[in-house]
Amino acid sequence: MADVEIRPSYATQLLNWPWVLIRFRCDHRPRRGDAKLAACAARYGEFITIGEPLQIFRRSCPNSPEMRQRRQQKYGLKCTGYLADLGAPPPPNLPPTMAAWTVIDGGKKQA
């Protein structure tokens, strides 16, 4: 069985999310949040997509169009919440201390 690198997307289920944390970020406001994968799976179920917790994060944003206190604006700011790890390659299966050693050319000179 070949190791195929599959990058996660918004349709990835929590069951298949390769990281232990779900990292939420926003560009317009100093908002950020980290959620543990196990806690999200226990609360919402392991078969929901990763996009659903992101929608919950976006709903709490003051720039969200779903906020009832906010008037509808045609050209106003919109929530730009995103998942920081989306599109990144999956983490390695082995910790760095267990990975193979790499020989670097031009190392210590022979006496």
N, C-alpha and C positions, 0 to 999 in steps of 0.2 A: 504494500500500500504506500503510495507516494505521498510525501508531505506537501500539500498544496496550501499556499498562503492565501487565505480568504480574508479580505478586509471587511470589517463590519459596516453595516449601513443602518438607516433608520428602521428597516424592516427586520433587523436582527432581533431574535428573541432573547430575553434575559438569560435563558438557559444556555445560549451559545455565545454570550458576551465574554471575550477572552480575558478581561481585566477583573480585579477584585473590587475596584472602585468605579463608580460612574461619576465623571468630573463634568459639572455644568459650569459654563462661563458666559459672560455677556461683554460685548465691546463698548456699549454706550454708558453703562453704569458700573460702578465698582461692585458688581454682584458676582458671586461665585458660590458654588456649593459642591460638596462631595458627598455621595451617598454610597453606602456599602451595598454591594450586589446582593448579598444574602438577605439584608434587611428589606430591600426592594422586592425581592422574590417572595419573601414571607408575607409582605403586605399586599402586593398586587398580583402575585402568582407568577410562576416562572415562564409562562407561555405568552406574556404580553410582549410587545415589541419595545425596543429601546426608545422609540420615539414618543411613547406615552408618558414616561416620567419626565421627558423633556417638555412636553406640553404642560404638565403640572408645574414645572419650574417657570415656564413662560407666563402662565396665568397669574403668578404672584408678582409679576413685574408691573411697576407703575405705568409703563408705556404700552402695556398689553391692551389691545382693542376690546378685550373681554372685561376689563375693569369697569364696574358700574359707575364709579365716581368720575371717570374720565369722559369728557365730551368727545364725540367722534371728530377726527381731524383728517382733512384730505391730504395734507403734506407733512403732518407731524411725525415725530419719531415713532418707530415701531420697535417692538422687542426683538433683539437680535441674539437671544439666548441660543447656545449651541453646545454640543458635546465636544470637549477638548480632544478626546481620543478618536473621534470618528475620522476615518480615512488614514489613520496611522497603522503601520504594520503591527500584527499581534506580538505580544511579548514573547521572549524566548521560553522554551520549556524548562531549561536548566538555569539555576542561578549563576551569576558570573564566576563564583568561586569553583564551580564544578565544570565549567567549560574547558575545552582543550587549550593548552598553552600555545602561544603564537611566537614563532621565531622571528626576530627582527634583524634584518641585515644591517651590518655596520655597528654591531654591539661592541662588547668589550674586546680590546685588541689583544692578540696573542703575543706573549713575551718571548 
